[in-house]
Amino acid sequence: MRTVSLLSLASLAIAAPGFGQQSPEAAIRAALGKYVAAFNAGDAEAAAATYTPDGSHTYVQGFTHHGRAAIAGGLRELLAGPMKGAKLSITSLKIRPLAPTIAVEEESFSVEGLKSPDGQPLPALTGLCLVVYQQQEARWLAAAVQCMVPVAGPPPK
C-alpha cells in the first residue's frame, strides 16, 4: 500500500505544472548559449529570436536597436560587415531573479576575429553587459541589453 501511495505521489508531481522545468538561471544560460551559437553562425534572425518582440540592445558603439525586427536587421548588417566571421564568447557572471518572470544578468563578453575597414586584424573587443530577461510563455528572452567597454585606467577608489 505504501509503495502505491509513493508511486501515486510521484506521478502527480511529474504531471504537476512546472515539474522538471529549468530554473530561471539554467534557462537564461541556455538562451544565452543559443544567442552565442546563432551569432557565431552568422544567423541574425536566430540571434534576434532570443529577444522579446519589443526588446532593445544598446551596443558598445553607442547605438541602440529597438524591437526584435530592428535587432535582426542590425545584426544582419554587423555580421555581413565589420563583424563578419567574428566569434563571440560570453561568460555569465551573475543572474539575479527580481520577480517570477523578470531577472537581471551581468555578463562579460569577448569578440575575436574583428578586422579594420582595410581588412587588417584588430585586437579582441572585451566588455560587460547588463541584461534584463523576461519570461514570456515558457521562454526567457532578453528584454533590454546594455553593453559597454570599460575605460582603461586605475580602478575607482
MODELLER restraints for C-alpha pairs under 7 A, 6 or more apart:
rsr = mdl.restraints
at = mdl.atoms
rsr.add(forms.Gaussian(group=physical.xy_distance, feature=features.Distance(at['CA:13:A'], at['CA:19:A']), mean=6.58, stdev=0.5))
rsr.add(forms.Gaussian(group=physical.xy_distance, feature=features.Distance(at['CA:25:A'], at['CA:95:A']), mean=6.18, stdev=0.5))
rsr.add(forms.Gaussian(group=physical.xy_distance, feature=features.Distance(at['CA:27:A'], at['CA:140:A']), mean=6.56, stdev=0.5))
rsr.add(forms.Gaussian(group=physical.xy_distance, feature=features.Distance(at['CA:28:A'], at['CA:140:A']), mean=6.01, stdev=0.5))
rsr.add(forms.Gaussian(group=physical.xy_distance, feature=features.Distance(at['CA:31:A'], at['CA:50:A']), mean=6.55, stdev=0.5))
rsr.add(forms.Gaussian(group=physical.xy_distance, feature=features.Distance(at['CA:31:A'], at['CA:140:A']), mean=6.86, stdev=0.5))
rsr.add(forms.Gaussian(group=physical.xy_distance, feature=features.Distance(at['CA:35:A'], at['CA:47:A']), mean=4.77, stdev=0.5))
rsr.add(forms.Gaussian(group=physical.xy_distance, feature=features.Distance(at['CA:35:A'], at['CA:50:A']), mean=6.34, stdev=0.5))
rsr.add(forms.Gaussian(group=physical.xy_distance, feature=features.Distance(at['CA:36:A'], at['CA:88:A']), mean=6.30, stdev=0.5))
rsr.add(forms.Gaussian(group=physical.xy_distance, feature=features.Distance(at['CA:36:A'], at['CA:89:A']), mean=6.71, stdev=0.5))
rsr.add(forms.Gaussian(group=physical.xy_distance, feature=features.Distance(at['CA:38:A'], at['CA:44:A']), mean=6.89, stdev=0.5))
rsr.add(forms.Gaussian(group=physical.xy_distance, feature=features.Distance(at['CA:38:A'], at['CA:46:A']), mean=5.63, stdev=0.5))
rsr.add(forms.Gaussian(group=physical.xy_distance, feature=features.Distance(at['CA:38:A'], at['CA:47:A']), mean=5.06, stdev=0.5))
rsr.add(forms.Gaussian(group=physical.xy_distance, feature=features.Distance(at['CA:39:A'], at['CA:47:A']), mean=5.88, stdev=0.5))
rsr.add(forms.Gaussian(group=physical.xy_distance, feature=features.Distance(at['CA:40:A'], at['CA:86:A']), mean=6.96, stdev=0.5))
rsr.add(forms.Gaussian(group=physical.xy_distance, feature=features.Distance(at['CA:40:A'], at['CA:87:A']), mean=5.30, stdev=0.5))
rsr.add(forms.Gaussian(group=physical.xy_distance, feature=features.Distance(at['CA:40:A'], at['CA:88:A']), mean=6.25, stdev=0.5))
rsr.add(forms.Gaussian(group=physical.xy_distance, feature=features.Distance(at['CA:42:A'], at['CA:79:A']), mean=5.83, stdev=0.5))
rsr.add(forms.Gaussian(group=physical.xy_distance, feature=features.Distance(at['CA:44:A'], at['CA:72:A']), mean=5.27, stdev=0.5))
rsr.add(forms.Gaussian(group=physical.xy_distance, feature=features.Distance(at['CA:44:A'], at['CA:75:A']), mean=5.22, stdev=0.5))
rsr.add(forms.Gaussian(group=physical.xy_distance, feature=features.Distance(at['CA:44:A'], at['CA:76:A']), mean=5.21, stdev=0.5))
rsr.add(forms.Gaussian(group=physical.xy_distance, feature=features.Distance(at['CA:45:A'], at['CA:72:A']), mean=5.38, stdev=0.5))
rsr.add(forms.Gaussian(group=physical.xy_distance, feature=features.Distance(at['CA:48:A'], at['CA:68:A']), mean=5.76, stdev=0.5))
rsr.add(forms.Gaussian(group=physical.xy_distance, feature=features.Distance(at['CA:48:A'], at['CA:71:A']), mean=5.92, stdev=0.5))
rsr.add(forms.Gaussian(group=physical.xy_distance, feature=features.Distance(at['CA:48:A'], at['CA:72:A']), mean=5.05, stdev=0.5))
rsr.add(forms.Gaussian(group=physical.xy_distance, feature=features.Distance(at['CA:50:A'], at['CA:141:A']), mean=5.29, stdev=0.5))
rsr.add(forms.Gaussian(group=physical.xy_distance, feature=features.Distance(at['CA:50:A'], at['CA:142:A']), mean=6.24, stdev=0.5))
rsr.add(forms.Gaussian(group=physical.xy_distance, feature=features.Distance(at['CA:51:A'], at['CA:68:A']), mean=6.16, stdev=0.5))
rsr.add(forms.Gaussian(group=physical.xy_distance, feature=features.Distance(at['CA:51:A'], at['CA:141:A']), mean=4.86, stdev=0.5))
rsr.add(forms.Gaussian(group=physical.xy_distance, feature=features.Distance(at['CA:51:A'], at['CA:142:A']), mean=4.42, stdev=0.5))
rsr.add(forms.Gaussian(group=physical.xy_distance, feature=features.Distance(at['CA:51:A'], at['CA:143:A']), mean=5.95, stdev=0.5))
rsr.add(forms.Gaussian(group=physical.xy_distance, feature=features.Distance(at['CA:52:A'], at['CA:68:A']), mean=6.59, stdev=0.5))
rsr.add(forms.Gaussian(group=physical.xy_distance, feature=features.Distance(at['CA:52:A'], at['CA:141:A']), mean=5.44, stdev=0.5))
rsr.add(forms.Gaussian(group=physical.xy_distance, feature=features.Distance(at['CA:52:A'], at['CA:142:A']), mean=5.90, stdev=0.5))
rsr.add(forms.Gaussian(group=physical.xy_distance, feature=features.Distance(at['CA:52:A'], at['CA:143:A']), mean=5.30, stdev=0.5))
rsr.add(forms.Gaussian(group=physical.xy_distance, feature=features.Distance(at['CA:53:A'], at['CA:67:A']), mean=5.59, stdev=0.5))
rsr.add(forms.Gaussian(group=physical.xy_distance, feature=features.Distance(at['CA:53:A'], at['CA:68:A']), mean=4.91, stdev=0.5))
rsr.add(forms.Gaussian(group=physical.xy_distance, feature=features.Distance(at['CA:54:A'], at['CA:66:A']), mean=6.60, stdev=0.5))
rsr.add(forms.Gaussian(group=physical.xy_distance, feature=features.Distance(at['CA:54:A'], at['CA:67:A']), mean=4.20, stdev=0.5))
rsr.add(forms.Gaussian(group=physical.xy_distance, feature=features.Distance(at['CA:54:A'], at['CA:68:A']), mean=6.13, stdev=0.5))
rsr.add(forms.Gaussian(group=physical.xy_distance, feature=features.Distance(at['CA:55:A'], at['CA:66:A']), mean=6.06, stdev=0.5))
rsr.add(forms.Gaussian(group=physical.xy_distance, feature=features.Distance(at['CA:55:A'], at['CA:67:A']), mean=4.93, stdev=0.5))
rsr.add(forms.Gaussian(group=physical.xy_distance, feature=features.Distance(at['CA:55:A'], at['CA:68:A']), mean=6.08, stdev=0.5))
rsr.add(forms.Gaussian(group=physical.xy_distance, feature=features.Distance(at['CA:55:A'], at['CA:142:A']), mean=6.55, stdev=0.5))
rsr.add(forms.Gaussian(group=physical.xy_distance, feature=features.Distance(at['CA:55:A'], at['CA:143:A']), mean=4.30, stdev=0.5))
rsr.add(forms.Gaussian(group=physical.xy_distance, feature=features.Distance(at['CA:55:A'], at['CA:144:A']), mean=5.51, stdev=0.5))
rsr.add(forms.Gaussian(group=physical.xy_distance, feature=features.Distance(at['CA:56:A'], at['CA:64:A']), mean=6.77, stdev=0.5))
rsr.add(forms.Gaussian(group=physical.xy_distance, feature=features.Distance(at['CA:56:A'], at['CA:65:A']), mean=5.58, stdev=0.5))
rsr.add(forms.Gaussian(group=physical.xy_distance, feature=features.Distance(at['CA:56:A'], at['CA:66:A']), mean=4.45, stdev=0.5))
rsr.add(forms.Gaussian(group=physical.xy_distance, feature=features.Distance(at['CA:56:A'], at['CA:67:A']), mean=5.83, stdev=0.5))
rsr.add(forms.Gaussian(group=physical.xy_distance, feature=features.Distance(at['CA:56:A'], at['CA:143:A']), mean=6.29, stdev=0.5))
rsr.add(forms.Gaussian(group=physical.xy_distance, feature=features.Distance(at['CA:56:A'], at['CA:144:A']), mean=4.80, stdev=0.5))
rsr.add(forms.Gaussian(group=physical.xy_distance, feature=features.Distance(at['CA:56:A'], at['CA:145:A']), mean=6.19, stdev=0.5))
rsr.add(forms.Gaussian(group=physical.xy_distance, feature=features.Distance(at['CA:57:A'], at['CA:64:A']), mean=5.45, stdev=0.5))
rsr.add(forms.Gaussian(group=physical.xy_distance, feature=features.Distance(at['CA:57:A'], at['CA:65:A']), mean=5.43, stdev=0.5))
rsr.add(forms.Gaussian(group=physical.xy_distance, feature=features.Distance(at['CA:57:A'], at['CA:66:A']), mean=6.79, stdev=0.5))
rsr.add(forms.Gaussian(group=physical.xy_distance, feature=features.Distance(at['CA:57:A'], at['CA:144:A']), mean=5.88, stdev=0.5))
rsr.add(forms.Gaussian(group=physical.xy_distance, feature=features.Distance(at['CA:57:A'], at['CA:145:A']), mean=4.59, stdev=0.5))
rsr.add(forms.Gaussian(group=physical.xy_distance, feature=features.Distance(at['CA:57:A'], at['CA:146:A']), mean=6.01, stdev=0.5))
rsr.add(forms.Gaussian(group=physical.xy_distance, feature=features.Distance(at['CA:58:A'], at['CA:64:A']), mean=4.14, stdev=0.5))
rsr.add(forms.Gaussian(group=physical.xy_distance, feature=features.Distance(at['CA:58:A'], at['CA:65:A']), mean=6.60, stdev=0.5))
rsr.add(forms.Gaussian(group=physical.xy_distance, feature=features.Distance(at['CA:58:A'], at['CA:145:A']), mean=6.05, stdev=0.5))
rsr.add(forms.Gaussian(group=physical.xy_distance, feature=features.Distance(at['CA:58:A'], at['CA:146:A']), mean=4.78, stdev=0.5))
rsr.add(forms.Gaussian(group=physical.xy_distance, feature=features.Distance(at['CA:58:A'], at['CA:147:A']), mean=6.15, stdev=0.5))
rsr.add(forms.Gaussian(group=physical.xy_distance, feature=features.Distance(at['CA:59:A'], at['CA:146:A']), mean=6.56, stdev=0.5))
rsr.add(forms.Gaussian(group=physical.xy_distance, feature=features.Distance(at['CA:59:A'], at['CA:147:A']), mean=5.45, stdev=0.5))
rsr.add(forms.Gaussian(group=physical.xy_distance, feature=features.Distance(at['CA:60:A'], at['CA:147:A']), mean=5.30, stdev=0.5))
rsr.add(forms.Gaussian(group=physical.xy_distance, feature=features.Distance(at['CA:60:A'], at['CA:148:A']), mean=4.72, stdev=0.5))
rsr.add(forms.Gaussian(group=physical.xy_distance, feature=features.Distance(at['CA:60:A'], at['CA:149:A']), mean=6.30, stdev=0.5))
rsr.add(forms.Gaussian(group=physical.xy_distance, feature=features.Distance(at['CA:65:A'], at['CA:71:A']), mean=5.31, stdev=0.5))
rsr.add(forms.Gaussian(group=physical.xy_distance, feature=features.Distance(at['CA:82:A'], at['CA:114:A']), mean=6.87, stdev=0.5))
rsr.add(forms.Gaussian(group=physical.xy_distance, feature=features.Distance(at['CA:82:A'], at['CA:115:A']), mean=6.67, stdev=0.5))
rsr.add(forms.Gaussian(group=physical.xy_distance, feature=features.Distance(at['CA:83:A'], at['CA:114:A']), mean=5.85, stdev=0.5))
rsr.add(forms.Gaussian(group=physical.xy_distance, feature=features.Distance(at['CA:85:A'], at['CA:113:A']), mean=6.65, stdev=0.5))
rsr.add(forms.Gaussian(group=physical.xy_distance, feature=features.Distance(at['CA:86:A'], at['CA:111:A']), mean=6.39, stdev=0.5))
rsr.add(forms.Gaussian(group=physical.xy_distance, feature=features.Distance(at['CA:86:A'], at['CA:112:A']), mean=5.54, stdev=0.5))
rsr.add(forms.Gaussian(group=physical.xy_distance, feature=features.Distance(at['CA:86:A'], at['CA:113:A']), mean=4.48, stdev=0.5))
rsr.add(forms.Gaussian(group=physical.xy_distance, feature=features.Distance(at['CA:86:A'], at['CA:114:A']), mean=5.54, stdev=0.5))
rsr.add(forms.Gaussian(group=physical.xy_distance, feature=features.Distance(at['CA:87:A'], at['CA:111:A']), mean=5.51, stdev=0.5))
rsr.add(forms.Gaussian(group=physical.xy_distance, feature=features.Distance(at['CA:87:A'], at['CA:112:A']), mean=5.27, stdev=0.5))
rsr.add(forms.Gaussian(group=physical.xy_distance, feature=features.Distance(at['CA:87:A'], at['CA:113:A']), mean=6.31, stdev=0.5))
rsr.add(forms.Gaussian(group=physical.xy_distance, feature=features.Distance(at['CA:88:A'], at['CA:110:A']), mean=5.78, stdev=0.5))
rsr.add(forms.Gaussian(group=physical.xy_distance, feature=features.Distance(at['CA:88:A'], at['CA:111:A']), mean=4.50, stdev=0.5))
rsr.add(forms.Gaussian(group=physical.xy_distance, feature=features.Distance(at['CA:88:A'], at['CA:112:A']), mean=6.58, stdev=0.5))
rsr.add(forms.Gaussian(group=physical.xy_distance, feature=features.Distance(at['CA:89:A'], at['CA:109:A']), mean=5.63, stdev=0.5))
rsr.add(forms.Gaussian(group=physical.xy_distance, feature=features.Distance(at['CA:89:A'], at['CA:110:A']), mean=5.35, stdev=0.5))
rsr.add(forms.Gaussian(group=physical.xy_distance, feature=features.Distance(at['CA:89:A'], at['CA:111:A']), mean=6.52, stdev=0.5))
rsr.add(forms.Gaussian(group=physical.xy_distance, feature=features.Distance(at['CA:90:A'], at['CA:107:A']), mean=6.64, stdev=0.5))
rsr.add(forms.Gaussian(group=physical.xy_distance, feature=features.Distance(at['CA:90:A'], at['CA:108:A']), mean=5.70, stdev=0.5))
rsr.add(forms.Gaussian(group=physical.xy_distance, feature=features.Distance(at['CA:90:A'], at['CA:109:A']), mean=4.34, stdev=0.5))
rsr.add(forms.Gaussian(group=physical.xy_distance, feature=features.Distance(at['CA:90:A'], at['CA:110:A']), mean=6.56, stdev=0.5))
rsr.add(forms.Gaussian(group=physical.xy_distance, feature=features.Distance(at['CA:91:A'], at['CA:107:A']), mean=5.51, stdev=0.5))
rsr.add(forms.Gaussian(group=physical.xy_distance, feature=features.Distance(at['CA:91:A'], at['CA:108:A']), mean=5.26, stdev=0.5))
rsr.add(forms.Gaussian(group=physical.xy_distance, feature=features.Distance(at['CA:91:A'], at['CA:109:A']), mean=6.29, stdev=0.5))
rsr.add(forms.Gaussian(group=physical.xy_distance, feature=features.Distance(at['CA:92:A'], at['CA:106:A']), mean=6.27, stdev=0.5))
rsr.add(forms.Gaussian(group=physical.xy_distance, feature=features.Distance(at['CA:92:A'], at['CA:107:A']), mean=4.38, stdev=0.5))
rsr.add(forms.Gaussian(group=physical.xy_distance, feature=features.Distance(at['CA:92:A'], at['CA:108:A']), mean=6.60, stdev=0.5))
rsr.add(forms.Gaussian(group=physical.xy_distance, feature=features.Distance(at['CA:93:A'], at['CA:106:A']), mean=5.41, stdev=0.5))
rsr.add(forms.Gaussian(group=physical.xy_distance, feature=features.Distance(at['CA:93:A'], at['CA:107:A']), mean=4.93, stdev=0.5))
rsr.add(forms.Gaussian(group=physical.xy_distance, feature=features.Distance(at['CA:93:A'], at['CA:108:A']), mean=6.95, stdev=0.5))
rsr.add(forms.Gaussian(group=physical.xy_distance, feature=features.Distance(at['CA:94:A'], at['CA:105:A']), mean=5.60, stdev=0.5))
rsr.add(forms.Gaussian(group=physical.xy_distance, feature=features.Distance(at['CA:94:A'], at['CA:106:A']), mean=5.22, stdev=0.5))
rsr.add(forms.Gaussian(group=physical.xy_distance, feature=features.Distance(at['CA:94:A'], at['CA:107:A']), mean=6.97, stdev=0.5))
rsr.add(forms.Gaussian(group=physical.xy_distance, feature=features.Distance(at['CA:95:A'], at['CA:103:A']), mean=6.84, stdev=0.5))
rsr.add(forms.Gaussian(group=physical.xy_distance, feature=features.Distance(at['CA:95:A'], at['CA:104:A']), mean=5.73, stdev=0.5))
rsr.add(forms.Gaussian(group=physical.xy_distance, feature=features.Distance(at['CA:95:A'], at['CA:105:A']), mean=4.33, stdev=0.5))
rsr.add(forms.Gaussian(group=physical.xy_distance, feature=features.Distance(at['CA:95:A'], at['CA:106:A']), mean=6.51, stdev=0.5))
rsr.add(forms.Gaussian(group=physical.xy_distance, feature=features.Distance(at['CA:96:A'], at['CA:103:A']), mean=5.50, stdev=0.5))
rsr.add(forms.Gaussian(group=physical.xy_distance, feature=features.Distance(at['CA:96:A'], at['CA:104:A']), mean=5.24, stdev=0.5))
rsr.add(forms.Gaussian(group=physical.xy_distance, feature=features.Distance(at['CA:96:A'], at['CA:105:A']), mean=6.31, stdev=0.5))
rsr.add(forms.Gaussian(group=physical.xy_distance, feature=features.Distance(at['CA:97:A'], at['CA:103:A']), mean=4.01, stdev=0.5))
rsr.add(forms.Gaussian(group=physical.xy_distance, feature=features.Distance(at['CA:97:A'], at['CA:104:A']), mean=6.30, stdev=0.5))
rsr.add(forms.Gaussian(group=physical.xy_distance, feature=features.Distance(at['CA:101:A'], at['CA:134:A']), mean=5.53, stdev=0.5))
rsr.add(forms.Gaussian(group=physical.xy_distance, feature=features.Distance(at['CA:101:A'], at['CA:135:A']), mean=4.78, stdev=0.5))
rsr.add(forms.Gaussian(group=physical.xy_distance, feature=features.Distance(at['CA:102:A'], at['CA:133:A']), mean=5.68, stdev=0.5))
rsr.add(forms.Gaussian(group=physical.xy_distance, feature=features.Distance(at['CA:102:A'], at['CA:134:A']), mean=4.69, stdev=0.5))
rsr.add(forms.Gaussian(group=physical.xy_distance, feature=features.Distance(at['CA:102:A'], at['CA:135:A']), mean=6.45, stdev=0.5))
rsr.add(forms.Gaussian(group=physical.xy_distance, feature=features.Distance(at['CA:103:A'], at['CA:132:A']), mean=5.85, stdev=0.5))
rsr.add(forms.Gaussian(group=physical.xy_distance, feature=features.Distance(at['CA:103:A'], at['CA:133:A']), mean=5.15, stdev=0.5))
rsr.add(forms.Gaussian(group=physical.xy_distance, feature=features.Distance(at['CA:103:A'], at['CA:134:A']), mean=6.61, stdev=0.5))
rsr.add(forms.Gaussian(group=physical.xy_distance, feature=features.Distance(at['CA:104:A'], at['CA:131:A']), mean=5.65, stdev=0.5))
rsr.add(forms.Gaussian(group=physical.xy_distance, feature=features.Distance(at['CA:104:A'], at['CA:132:A']), mean=4.58, stdev=0.5))
rsr.add(forms.Gaussian(group=physical.xy_distance, feature=features.Distance(at['CA:104:A'], at['CA:133:A']), mean=6.09, stdev=0.5))
rsr.add(forms.Gaussian(group=physical.xy_distance, feature=features.Distance(at['CA:105:A'], at['CA:130:A']), mean=5.86, stdev=0.5))
rsr.add(forms.Gaussian(group=physical.xy_distance, feature=features.Distance(at['CA:105:A'], at['CA:131:A']), mean=5.09, stdev=0.5))
rsr.add(forms.Gaussian(group=physical.xy_distance, feature=features.Distance(at['CA:105:A'], at['CA:132:A']), mean=6.44, stdev=0.5))
rsr.add(forms.Gaussian(group=physical.xy_distance, feature=features.Distance(at['CA:106:A'], at['CA:129:A']), mean=5.99, stdev=0.5))
rsr.add(forms.Gaussian(group=physical.xy_distance, feature=features.Distance(at['CA:106:A'], at['CA:130:A']), mean=4.84, stdev=0.5))
rsr.add(forms.Gaussian(group=physical.xy_distance, feature=features.Distance(at['CA:106:A'], at['CA:131:A']), mean=6.48, stdev=0.5))
rsr.add(forms.Gaussian(group=physical.xy_distance, feature=features.Distance(at['CA:107:A'], at['CA:128:A']), mean=5.69, stdev=0.5))
rsr.add(forms.Gaussian(group=physical.xy_distance, feature=features.Distance(at['CA:107:A'], at['CA:129:A']), mean=5.34, stdev=0.5))
rsr.add(forms.Gaussian(group=physical.xy_distance, feature=features.Distance(at['CA:107:A'], at['CA:130:A']), mean=6.56, stdev=0.5))
rsr.add(forms.Gaussian(group=physical.xy_distance, feature=features.Distance(at['CA:108:A'], at['CA:127:A']), mean=5.70, stdev=0.5))
rsr.add(forms.Gaussian(group=physical.xy_distance, feature=features.Distance(at['CA:108:A'], at['CA:128:A']), mean=4.37, stdev=0.5))
rsr.add(forms.Gaussian(group=physical.xy_distance, feature=features.Distance(at['CA:108:A'], at['CA:129:A']), mean=6.26, stdev=0.5))
rsr.add(forms.Gaussian(group=physical.xy_distance, feature=features.Distance(at['CA:109:A'], at['CA:126:A']), mean=5.54, stdev=0.5))
rsr.add(forms.Gaussian(group=physical.xy_distance, feature=features.Distance(at['CA:109:A'], at['CA:127:A']), mean=5.47, stdev=0.5))
rsr.add(forms.Gaussian(group=physical.xy_distance, feature=features.Distance(at['CA:109:A'], at['CA:128:A']), mean=6.04, stdev=0.5))
rsr.add(forms.Gaussian(group=physical.xy_distance, feature=features.Distance(at['CA:110:A'], at['CA:124:A']), mean=6.40, stdev=0.5))
rsr.add(forms.Gaussian(group=physical.xy_distance, feature=features.Distance(at['CA:110:A'], at['CA:125:A']), mean=5.51, stdev=0.5))
rsr.add(forms.Gaussian(group=physical.xy_distance, feature=features.Distance(at['CA:110:A'], at['CA:126:A']), mean=4.32, stdev=0.5))
rsr.add(forms.Gaussian(group=physical.xy_distance, feature=features.Distance(at['CA:110:A'], at['CA:127:A']), mean=6.68, stdev=0.5))
rsr.add(forms.Gaussian(group=physical.xy_distance, feature=features.Distance(at['CA:111:A'], at['CA:124:A']), mean=5.48, stdev=0.5))
rsr.add(forms.Gaussian(group=physical.xy_distance, feature=features.Distance(at['CA:111:A'], at['CA:125:A']), mean=5.13, stdev=0.5))
rsr.add(forms.Gaussian(group=physical.xy_distance, feature=features.Distance(at['CA:111:A'], at['CA:126:A']), mean=6.50, stdev=0.5))
rsr.add(forms.Gaussian(group=physical.xy_distance, feature=features.Distance(at['CA:112:A'], at['CA:124:A']), mean=4.55, stdev=0.5))
rsr.add(forms.Gaussian(group=physical.xy_distance, feature=features.Distance(at['CA:112:A'], at['CA:125:A']), mean=6.67, stdev=0.5))
rsr.add(forms.Gaussian(group=physical.xy_distance, feature=features.Distance(at['CA:113:A'], at['CA:121:A']), mean=6.83, stdev=0.5))
rsr.add(forms.Gaussian(group=physical.xy_distance, feature=features.Distance(at['CA:113:A'], at['CA:124:A']), mean=6.95, stdev=0.5))
rsr.add(forms.Gaussian(group=physical.xy_distance, feature=features.Distance(at['CA:114:A'], at['CA:121:A']), mean=6.07, stdev=0.5))
rsr.add(forms.Gaussian(group=physical.xy_distance, feature=features.Distance(at['CA:114:A'], at['CA:122:A']), mean=5.38, stdev=0.5))
rsr.add(forms.Gaussian(group=physical.xy_distance, feature=features.Distance(at['CA:114:A'], at['CA:124:A']), mean=6.96, stdev=0.5))
rsr.add(forms.Gaussian(group=physical.xy_distance, feature=features.Distance(at['CA:115:A'], at['CA:121:A']), mean=4.46, stdev=0.5))
rsr.add(forms.Gaussian(group=physical.xy_distance, feature=features.Distance(at['CA:115:A'], at['CA:122:A']), mean=5.20, stdev=0.5))
rsr.add(forms.Gaussian(group=physical.xy_distance, feature=features.Distance(at['CA:116:A'], at['CA:122:A']), mean=6.32, stdev=0.5))
rsr.add(forms.Gaussian(group=physical.xy_distance, feature=features.Distance(at['CA:126:A'], at['CA:149:A']), mean=6.41, stdev=0.5))
rsr.add(forms.Gaussian(group=physical.xy_distance, feature=features.Distance(at['CA:127:A'], at['CA:148:A']), mean=5.62, stdev=0.5))
rsr.add(forms.Gaussian(group=physical.xy_distance, feature=features.Distance(at['CA:127:A'], at['CA:149:A']), mean=4.27, stdev=0.5))
rsr.add(forms.Gaussian(group=physical.xy_distance, feature=features.Distance(at['CA:127:A'], at['CA:150:A']), mean=6.30, stdev=0.5))
rsr.add(forms.Gaussian(group=physical.xy_distance, feature=features.Distance(at['CA:128:A'], at['CA:147:A']), mean=5.65, stdev=0.5))
rsr.add(forms.Gaussian(group=physical.xy_distance, feature=features.Distance(at['CA:128:A'], at['CA:148:A']), mean=5.49, stdev=0.5))
rsr.add(forms.Gaussian(group=physical.xy_distance, feature=features.Distance(at['CA:128:A'], at['CA:149:A']), mean=6.35, stdev=0.5))
rsr.add(forms.Gaussian(group=physical.xy_distance, feature=features.Distance(at['CA:129:A'], at['CA:145:A']), mean=6.69, stdev=0.5))
rsr.add(forms.Gaussian(group=physical.xy_distance, feature=features.Distance(at['CA:129:A'], at['CA:146:A']), mean=5.42, stdev=0.5))
rsr.add(forms.Gaussian(group=physical.xy_distance, feature=features.Distance(at['CA:129:A'], at['CA:147:A']), mean=4.07, stdev=0.5))
rsr.add(forms.Gaussian(group=physical.xy_distance, feature=features.Distance(at['CA:129:A'], at['CA:148:A']), mean=6.30, stdev=0.5))
rsr.add(forms.Gaussian(group=physical.xy_distance, feature=features.Distance(at['CA:130:A'], at['CA:145:A']), mean=5.90, stdev=0.5))
rsr.add(forms.Gaussian(group=physical.xy_distance, feature=features.Distance(at['CA:130:A'], at['CA:146:A']), mean=5.38, stdev=0.5))
rsr.add(forms.Gaussian(group=physical.xy_distance, feature=features.Distance(at['CA:130:A'], at['CA:147:A']), mean=6.48, stdev=0.5))
rsr.add(forms.Gaussian(group=physical.xy_distance, feature=features.Distance(at['CA:131:A'], at['CA:142:A']), mean=6.58, stdev=0.5))
rsr.add(forms.Gaussian(group=physical.xy_distance, feature=features.Distance(at['CA:131:A'], at['CA:144:A']), mean=5.68, stdev=0.5))
rsr.add(forms.Gaussian(group=physical.xy_distance, feature=features.Distance(at['CA:131:A'], at['CA:145:A']), mean=4.47, stdev=0.5))
rsr.add(forms.Gaussian(group=physical.xy_distance, feature=features.Distance(at['CA:131:A'], at['CA:146:A']), mean=6.47, stdev=0.5))
rsr.add(forms.Gaussian(group=physical.xy_distance, feature=features.Distance(at['CA:132:A'], at['CA:142:A']), mean=5.96, stdev=0.5))
rsr.add(forms.Gaussian(group=physical.xy_distance, feature=features.Distance(at['CA:132:A'], at['CA:143:A']), mean=5.54, stdev=0.5))
rsr.add(forms.Gaussian(group=physical.xy_distance, feature=features.Distance(at['CA:132:A'], at['CA:144:A']), mean=5.17, stdev=0.5))
rsr.add(forms.Gaussian(group=physical.xy_distance, feature=features.Distance(at['CA:132:A'], at['CA:145:A']), mean=6.54, stdev=0.5))
rsr.add(forms.Gaussian(group=physical.xy_distance, feature=features.Distance(at['CA:133:A'], at['CA:140:A']), mean=6.15, stdev=0.5))
rsr.add(forms.Gaussian(group=physical.xy_distance, feature=features.Distance(at['CA:133:A'], at['CA:141:A']), mean=5.36, stdev=0.5))
rsr.add(forms.Gaussian(group=physical.xy_distance, feature=features.Distance(at['CA:133:A'], at['CA:142:A']), mean=4.47, stdev=0.5))
rsr.add(forms.Gaussian(group=physical.xy_distance, feature=features.Distance(at['CA:133:A'], at['CA:143:A']), mean=5.34, stdev=0.5))
rsr.add(forms.Gaussian(group=physical.xy_distance, feature=features.Distance(at['CA:134:A'], at['CA:140:A']), mean=5.53, stdev=0.5))
rsr.add(forms.Gaussian(group=physical.xy_distance, feature=features.Distance(at['CA:134:A'], at['CA:141:A']), mean=5.42, stdev=0.5))
rsr.add(forms.Gaussian(group=physical.xy_distance, feature=features.Distance(at['CA:134:A'], at['CA:142:A']), mean=6.38, stdev=0.5))
rsr.add(forms.Gaussian(group=physical.xy_distance, feature=features.Distance(at['CA:134:A'], at['CA:143:A']), mean=6.04, stdev=0.5))
rsr.add(forms.Gaussian(group=physical.xy_distance, feature=features.Distance(at['CA:135:A'], at['CA:141:A']), mean=6.14, stdev=0.5))
